[in-house]
Amino acid sequence: MNKYKLPSNSAMLKKDFTFGVATASFQIEGGVSNRLPCIWDTFCATEGKIADNSNGDIACDHYNLWQQDIELINSLGVDAYRLSISWPRVINQDGSANQEGINYYIQILDALLAKNIKPFVTLYHWDLPQHLEGNGGWLNRETAYQFKEYADVITKAFGDRVHSYATFNEPFCSSYLGYEVGIHAPGIKGKEFGRKAAHHILLAHGLAMPVLQKNSPKSLNGIVLNFTPCYANTEADQAASDYADQYFNQWYIKPLFDKAYPEIINTMPDWQQPDIQDGDMDIIAQPIDFLGINFYTRAIYTSDEDEIYRQLPPPAPITDIGWEIYPAAFTSLLTSLNELYELPPVYITENGAAMADTIEDDKVSDFDRVNYYQLHLNAVNDAIEKGVNVVGYFAWSLMDNFEWAEGYLKRFGIVYVDYKTQKRTIKQSGLAYRDLISNR
């Protein structure tokens, strides 16, 4: 198979459905000398944290190659491009605007608009300024207010250029991976930290939403959450799976719509609890114009005497990063969230797969990724047919890039990057994506 096929009557083939590609600042930009240090710079410089001992100093050199990358995006025929702003590139240590950094993004936004590509801007994709981490980072409530100020500066500076703002990308990753298990920056470990960081991130989202609505009333303003649906193989393991679902998934969405954390908060010891102040849950539950949903895989759990739940090894087939390919979980995730909550319009803001790509004769025949996308596009279509209001889909990612703790070992792109020469080559998956979009 070398093409994507959707049912001829699919809502995803209508012109008002948005197809896009996505990236994140730290993963592609480089240009470190033109910004303040962030927590990922520090994390990369810490021995043993990154699988290939690499860093984001150059990455895909998008800081210098942005013009050719926009031509590349345009050649794919997409409706939209999801990018993130590097907080340490646009805000000085004293909180004032760094005009050079702001101008960098304005020229990108203007170039996208000139090609009728809608900019979807994420304000926070994990690269917290290091000086804020020095003051406690997301464990410090004050960081939420610093984020509100950052959002104010940026939305005023960008004017009406942005089609959509997301406050945060995947609060779960920043809080749990960064402050509880320590496998992402800033690398802090402790069950007493994860929920506190999560609460302050959600608070920051809530504080920023009225700012976005005031400064950018014409844009769609919301948040992006990631979900890894939780499964059990036996009835006996269902309670463990339900607990894991509340801990990893519902913890980040329930406050947005229900002004409350999941029931399991009542079973947690005080030292693991977030520091919730009066009025916090009302702030978090600001109305949003859209919800971004990122999906890659599911997880299967069994009960565990010490930890309540334990994740089982993923069954085959798996991607190059070791994640099970199970598209049915995507459909059931979307339909179950739609039943649980009063959802606004939904964008699939990330979906994709790491595969062990090789390039031969300037071609990348990544048919395993083509198959992954085919299955998951159909899974989204199935959810739409079941009543979920999905209005857009973004492939993750535009190009191979710095894959966080994996360094440059894992390739998620629909465009191949030769990191020595920075040459970009559209993979078969990217060509098929282009064809799907252009044949609507």
C-alpha positions in Angstrom: 0.0 0.0 0.0 1.4 3.4 -0.9 -1.7 5.6 -0.6 -4.2 6.5 2.2 -7.8 5.7 1.5 -10.8 7.0 3.4 -14.5 6.2 2.7 -15.7 8.4 -0.1 -18.4 9.9 2.1 -15.9 10.6 5.0 -16.2 14.0 6.7 -12.4 14.1 6.7 -12.5 14.5 2.9 -14.5 17.7 3.0 -12.7 21.0 2.5 -13.5 22.3 5.9 -11.6 19.5 7.6 -8.1 20.6 8.5 -5.0 18.5 7.7 -1.7 19.6 9.0 1.8 18.7 10.2 3.3 19.4 13.6 6.7 20.2 15.1 8.1 21.6 18.4 10.7 24.3 18.9 13.3 22.5 20.9 13.1 19.4 18.6 13.9 21.2 15.4 15.2 24.8 15.9 18.7 24.7 17.2 19.9 28.3 17.4 20.8 28.1 21.0 23.1 31.1 21.0 20.0 33.3 20.2 18.0 32.3 23.2 18.3 31.8 27.0 19.0 28.3 28.3 16.1 26.0 28.9 15.6 22.9 31.1 16.3 20.6 28.1 19.7 22.2 27.5 20.6 21.4 31.1 19.1 17.9 30.9 21.0 17.1 27.7 24.2 18.2 29.4 23.6 15.8 32.3 25.5 12.5 31.7 23.3 9.5 30.9 20.0 11.3 30.3 19.9 11.2 26.5 20.2 7.8 24.8 22.8 8.9 22.2 24.4 11.7 24.4 23.1 14.3 21.9 21.5 17.7 22.5 19.3 20.3 20.7 22.1 22.8 19.9 21.6 22.3 16.1 18.7 19.7 15.8 17.3 20.3 12.3 18.8 23.8 12.1 15.3 25.1 11.5 16.4 28.4 13.1 18.4 29.0 9.9 16.5 26.9 7.4 13.0 28.0 8.3 12.3 29.4 4.8 13.1 26.2 3.0 11.1 24.3 5.6 8.0 26.4 4.9 8.4 25.7 1.2 8.6 22.0 2.2 5.4 22.3 4.3 3.7 24.1 1.4 4.7 21.3 -1.0 2.8 18.8 1.1 -0.4 20.8 0.5 -1.4 21.0 4.1 -4.0 23.4 5.5 -2.2 24.1 8.7 1.1 24.0 10.5 1.4 23.4 14.2 4.5 24.9 15.7 5.6 25.8 19.2 7.1 29.0 20.6 10.4 28.8 22.5 9.7 30.7 25.7 13.4 31.3 26.4 13.7 32.7 22.8 11.0 35.4 23.2 11.2 36.5 26.8 14.2 38.0 28.6 15.1 36.9 32.1 13.5 40.0 33.6 10.2 39.1 31.9 10.4 41.7 29.1 10.0 40.8 25.4 13.0 39.7 23.4 12.1 41.5 20.2 14.7 39.6 18.1 13.1 36.3 19.1 9.6 37.6 18.6 10.5 38.8 15.1 11.9 35.4 14.3 8.4 33.9 14.8 6.6 36.8 13.2 8.4 36.2 9.9 7.5 32.5 10.1 3.8 33.3 10.7 3.8 35.9 7.9 5.4 33.4 5.5 2.8 30.7 6.4 -0.1 33.2 5.9 1.3 34.2 2.6 0.8 30.6 1.5 -2.6 30.3 3.1 -1.3 27.9 5.7 -3.1 28.3 9.1 -0.6 28.7 12.0 -1.5 26.6 15.0 0.7 27.9 17.8 1.6 26.0 21.0 2.9 28.3 23.7 4.6 25.6 25.8 6.1 22.4 24.4 8.3 21.6 27.4 11.2 24.0 27.0 10.9 26.0 30.3 13.5 28.7 30.8 16.2 27.4 33.1 16.1 30.4 35.3 12.5 29.6 36.2 13.4 26.0 37.0 16.1 27.5 39.2 13.3 29.1 41.2 11.4 25.7 41.5 10.0 25.4 37.9 6.5 23.9 37.8 6.7 23.0 41.5 6.6 26.8 42.2 3.1 28.3 41.9 4.6 31.5 40.8 5.6 29.9 37.4 1.9 29.7 36.5 1.8 33.5 36.8 5.0 33.9 34.8 3.3 31.8 32.1 0.3 34.1 32.1 2.7 37.1 31.5 4.5 35.3 28.7 1.2 34.5 27.0 0.2 38.1 27.3 3.4 39.4 25.7 3.2 36.9 22.8 -0.4 37.2 21.9 -0.1 41.0 21.8 3.0 40.8 19.7 1.6 38.3 17.2 -1.7 40.3 16.7 -4.1 38.5 14.4 -1.6 36.3 12.7 -2.4 33.1 14.6 -5.3 30.8 13.7 -5.2 28.8 16.9 -3.4 28.9 20.3 -2.8 26.0 22.6 -1.6 26.9 26.0 0.2 23.6 26.7 1.3 20.5 24.9 0.8 17.3 27.0 0.9 18.5 30.6 1.2 14.8 31.6 4.7 14.6 30.0 5.9 17.8 31.7 4.6 16.9 35.1 4.8 13.1 35.3 7.9 12.4 33.1 9.7 15.6 34.3 8.9 15.8 38.0 7.7 12.3 39.1 9.8 9.7 37.3 12.5 12.0 36.0 13.0 10.6 32.5 12.4 14.0 31.0 13.7 17.4 31.9 14.2 18.7 34.6 14.7 15.1 35.7 13.2 15.3 39.2 12.0 12.1 40.8 9.4 11.7 43.5 5.7 10.9 43.9 5.4 14.0 46.0 6.2 16.2 43.0 4.2 15.0 40.0 0.7 16.0 41.0 2.0 19.4 42.3 3.6 20.2 39.0 0.5 19.1 37.1 -1.7 21.3 39.2 0.5 24.4 38.5 0.6 23.6 34.8 -3.2 23.3 34.7 -3.5 26.5 36.7 -1.2 28.3 34.3 -3.5 27.1 31.4 -6.5 28.6 33.3 -4.8 31.8 34.0 -3.7 32.2 30.4 -7.0 31.4 28.7 -8.7 34.8 29.4 -5.6 36.5 28.2 -5.7 34.6 24.9 -9.4 35.3 24.5 -8.9 39.1 25.2 -5.7 39.6 23.1 -6.6 37.2 20.3 -10.4 36.9 20.2 -10.5 35.6 16.6 -8.2 32.6 17.2 -9.3 29.2 18.4 -7.8 29.0 21.9 -7.5 25.7 23.9 -5.1 23.1 25.2 -3.5 19.8 23.9 -3.6 16.7 26.0 -2.1 13.3 25.3 -3.9 10.0 26.1 -2.7 6.5 26.4 -5.9 4.4 26.9 -5.6 1.8 29.7 -6.6 -1.8 29.1 -6.8 -5.0 31.2 -6.5 -8.6 30.1 -8.6 -10.0 32.9 -11.6 -8.8 35.0 -9.3 -9.0 38.0 -7.0 -6.4 36.5 -9.8 -4.0 35.6 -9.5 -2.0 38.8 -5.8 -1.5 38.3 -6.4 -0.4 34.7 -9.1 2.1 35.9 -6.8 3.5 38.5 -4.1 4.0 35.9 -6.6 5.7 33.6 -7.5 8.2 36.3 -3.8 8.7 37.1 -2.4 9.2 33.6 -5.4 10.3 31.5 -8.4 11.7 33.4 -6.2 13.6 35.8 -5.5 16.2 33.1 -8.9 16.5 31.4 -11.5 16.1 34.2 -10.4 19.5 35.9 -11.0 21.3 32.5 -14.6 20.2 32.3 -15.7 19.1 35.8 -13.7 21.4 38.0 -12.4 18.4 39.9 -9.6 15.8 39.9 -10.5 12.1 39.5 -11.9 10.1 42.5 -8.5 8.6 43.2 -7.3 11.9 44.7 -9.3 10.9 47.8 -7.2 7.8 48.2 -3.8 9.5 47.9 -1.7 10.3 51.0 -1.5 14.0 51.8 2.2 14.2 50.7 1.3 13.2 47.2 -1.6 15.7 46.9 -1.4 18.9 44.8 -1.5 22.3 46.6 -5.0 23.4 45.7 -6.0 26.9 46.8 -9.5 28.3 46.9 -10.7 29.2 43.4 -8.1 27.2 41.6 -10.5 24.7 40.0 -12.7 27.5 38.7 -9.6 29.1 37.1 -8.6 25.8 35.5 -12.0 25.2 34.0 -12.0 28.2 31.7 -14.1 27.7 28.5 -11.9 26.5 25.6 -12.6 26.7 21.9 -11.1 23.4 21.1 -9.4 20.4 22.6 -6.3 19.0 21.0 -5.8 15.2 21.5 -2.5 13.4 20.9 -2.6 9.6 20.5 0.1 7.0 19.7 -0.7 3.8 21.6 -2.5 2.0 24.4 -1.2 0.4 27.6 -2.2 -2.8 29.3 -2.1 -3.1 33.1 -2.2 -5.7 35.7 -2.7 -5.3 39.5 0.3 -4.8 41.7 0.4 -5.1 45.5 2.9 -2.2 46.0 1.9 0.2 43.2 -1.8 -0.7 42.6 -1.1 -1.1 38.8 1.8 -2.3 36.7 2.1 -2.0 33.0 2.7 -5.1 31.0 5.1 -5.4 28.0 3.3 -4.3 24.8 2.3 -7.1 22.5 3.3 -7.1 18.8 3.1 -5.3 16.4 5.2 -2.5 17.9 6.9 0.6 16.4 10.6 1.3 16.6 10.2 3.1 19.9 8.4 0.0 21.3 4.8 1.2 21.3 2.1 -1.2 20.4 0.1 -0.5 17.1 -3.5 -0.7 18.2 -5.7 1.7 16.3 -9.0 0.4 17.8 -7.9 2.1 21.0 -8.0 5.5 19.2 -11.6 5.2 18.2 -12.7 4.0 21.6 -10.7 6.8 23.3 -12.4 9.5 21.2 -15.9 8.0 21.7 -15.4 7.5 25.5 -14.1 11.1 26.0 -17.1 12.3 24.0 -19.4 10.4 26.4 -17.7 11.5 29.6 -17.3 15.2 28.8 -19.0 18.1 27.0 -16.2 18.4 24.4 -15.7 21.4 22.2 -14.5 20.7 18.6 -11.6 18.2 18.7 -8.3 18.4 16.7 -6.1 15.4 16.5 -2.9 17.4 17.2 -0.5 14.5 17.1 -0.6 11.0 15.7 2.3 9.1 14.1 4.9 6.4 14.5 8.7 6.0 14.9 10.0 3.5 12.4 13.5 2.3 11.5 13.8 4.3 8.3 16.5 3.9 5.8 17.2 6.1 2.7 18.2 4.6 -0.6 18.5 6.5 -3.9 16.9 9.6 -2.2 13.8 7.5 -1.3 12.4 6.4 2.0 10.0 3.5 1.5 8.4 3.6 5.0 5.4 1.4 4.2 5.2 0.4 7.8 4.4 4.0 8.7 2.1 4.3 5.7 0.2 1.4 7.2 0.1 3.0 10.6 -1.3 6.2 9.3 -3.9 4.3 7.2 -5.2 2.4 10.2 -5.3 5.5 12.4 -6.9 7.8 9.8 -9.7 5.2 9.5 -9.9 5.0 13.3 -10.5 8.8 13.5 -13.1 8.4 10.7 -14.9 5.7 12.7 -15.0 8.0 15.7 -16.5 10.8 13.6 -19.1 8.4 12.3 -20.0 7.7 16.0 -20.6 11.3 16.7 -17.3 12.8 17.8 -16.8 16.3 16.4 -13.2 15.9 15.1 -12.4 18.8 12.8 -8.7 18.4 12.1 -5.8 16.0 12.0 -2.0 16.7 12.3 0.6 14.2 11.5 3.5 13.9 14.0 5.8 14.9 12.8 6.7 17.0 9.8 10.3 15.9 10.0 12.7 13.6 11.9 14.0 15.6 14.9 15.4 15.5 18.4 13.2 12.9 20.1 13.8 14.0 23.7 15.4 11.3 25.9 15.9 9.1 22.7 18.0 11.8 21.1 18.2 11.3 17.3 17.8 7.6 17.4 14.1 7.5 16.7 12.5 8.9 13.5 8.9 10.1 13.6 8.9 12.3 10.5 7.1 12.1 7.3 10.2 13.9 6.0 13.6 12.2 6.4 16.4 14.4 7.8 20.1 13.7 7.2 21.5 15.3 10.3 25.0 15.7 8.8 23.9 17.6 5.7 20.4 18.8 6.9 19.0 17.5 3.6 15.2 16.9 3.8 13.7 14.0 1.8 9.9 13.4 1.8 9.2 9.8 2.7 6.6 7.6 1.1 4.3 8.4 4.1 4.7 12.1 3.3 3.9 11.6 -0.4 0.8 9.6 0.5 -0.3 12.3 2.9 0.2 15.0 0.2 -1.9 12.9 -2.2 -4.7 12.4 0.3 -4.9 16.1 1.0 -4.7 17.2 -2.7 -7.3 14.7 -3.9 -10.0 15.9 -1.6 
